[in-house]
Amino acid sequence: MKTRIATAALGTLLFTAFANASEPPHWTYQGKTGTSHWAGLEADYAVCGTGQRQSPINIETRKVTGTTAQPIGVSYAPARAEVINNGHTVQVEPANGGTLTIDGVEYKLAQFHFHTPSEERIDGKSYPLVAHLVHKSAEGKLAVIAVLFRTGKSNAALRPVFASLPARAGDKHAMGGTINVGDLLPGSRDNYTFIGSLTTPPCSEDVRWVVMKTPVSVSSAQLAAFRKLYRMNARPVQAVNGREVLVGR
Ligand SMILES: [Zn+2]
């Protein structure tokens, strides 16, 4: 009997330890662990403060310096996906969702997630929502497509995701049906492209950004469903520091 109680107690201890370990990392968007404090929270986060090519940025269209040599190539396909509430956003992880090709380098779609309001600004204007489509090359390089949303009609491509958003941090479930990430893109592929960073700790640089010029639509009900979970999860714009911003196709 004693052994059994001891085992039960140990089980509780292990469970508690596991629960703590799986809690979201200690960074937030506001307050004592908010965006202006990220650099000091962990040694690995230092570049959030010292980096010279941080994201997001305000794209000043009059300062765009030219156009890219080649258009981006996208090849997306319908895919099953897992939907995860990771404590900072809702993240969708499609299985074999497709690829993005930039300057001959192929990047595989890894996941996409949302920020409200949009982190990117164009000539100072922000949008109610942005999706970041994160892609990774075989060498581990990252390329992110940002799709801006304006409020309007319901976004059909997002319906399987928004049909059942995981309510609590740590929740994860298989999405019903499939999603084709290509259906999230605007009809025009015109974009602004530049080198930046992850917009969340550890803020790692050397990320290729492709910000779609044309916003797509999201309904106010879809937006409200996301904001019920995350009212504000956007990092403020960072210094451009003379970075080259090009127009891409
Ligand atoms: Zn993001």
Residues whose N, C-alpha, C, O or C-beta is under 5 A from the ligand:
A	BS01	ZN	H132
